[in-house]
Amino acid sequence: MLRFEMIVSRNNFVYNNHYFNVLTTAHALVMIFFFLMPSLISRFGNILIPLYCGVPDIAFPRMNNLSYWLMFPAILILLLGAIIEGGVGTR
């Protein structure tokens, strides 16, 4: 939706600037905290560090499972925060 807004000139797909800011902020938070950080942390924490230490691949499987299951409520809360009361649009 944001890219469609940017591609076509003089197209106001999102009419309110505040909602455009809310969408941009929510997109950035989802990309950083639900794509970039889990991929980096899982690679370093689950692959590289055990190789450096010479320990089994997943030394603490319960901790990995907890972080996996906490991502679902976290993304739900983040998206609800973008919807409730107009969301947080950084101005």
C-alpha positions, -999 to +999 in steps of 0.1 A: +000+000+000+028+024+008+047+016-024+016+022-044+013+056-028+049+064-037+048+050-073+019+069-087+024+107-086-005+128-073-023+097-061-035+100-025-043+063-017-039+072+019-057+105+022-047+114+058-010+122+065-014+108+100-024+074+087+004+074+063+028+080+092+011+052+112+015+028+083+052+038+078+059+034+115+041+000+118+059-012+087+093-002+101+087-018+135+075-051+119+105-052+096+130-045+124+116-065+153+100-094+134+123-099+105+158-084+111+162-090+148+150-126+149+171-136+119+202-120+133+197-132+169+188-168+158+218-170+136+242-158+162+226-174+192+217-208+178+244-214+151+276-194+156+280-193+194+275-231+198+301-236+170+325-213+188+320-230+221+320-266+208+286-274+225+256-291+210+236-272+184+207-261+206+219-261+242+188-245+256+158-256+236+132-244+261+145-208+259+144-209+221+108-222+222+097-195+246+111-167+223+094-183+193+060-184+211+063-149+224+066-135+189+029-142+181+014-121+210+040-095+204+031-089+168-006-089+177+000-062+203+021-042+179-006-043+151-034-036+176-014-005+187-013+007+152-051+003+149-065+015+183-072+052+185-057+060+152-023+045+160+010+061+167+020+084+138+054+100+145+052+136+134 
